[in-house]
Amino acid sequence: MCYNIIEGRHHQGCDCFEAMGTTRHDCGMANCVFSAAHPPVKACPTHHLCNKYMTLPAKKAIRSSPYKCAPCAARIRESERILVQA
């Protein structure tokens, strides 16, 4: 089955993944509606039997950061600020 490939930045400090772009992997199967090998819908005699779902997307880290992402860093700063005030 076809699937999307999400390219992005992996933050090692918090294990978050920020998406930066998406591409699609073509499975090449004639019975997958997302594949380039699938005939047009009106020309497909067995369209009701074709795969109409993609598998889960794959995450591909094209950049890696040793730090926490901005939302996680802000959340930690906020929780530390609240603790200091208490």
Beta strands, then each sheet from edge to edge (+ up, - down):
strand 1: 3-11
strand 2: 16-25
strand 3: 58-65
sheet 1: 2+ 1- 3-
end
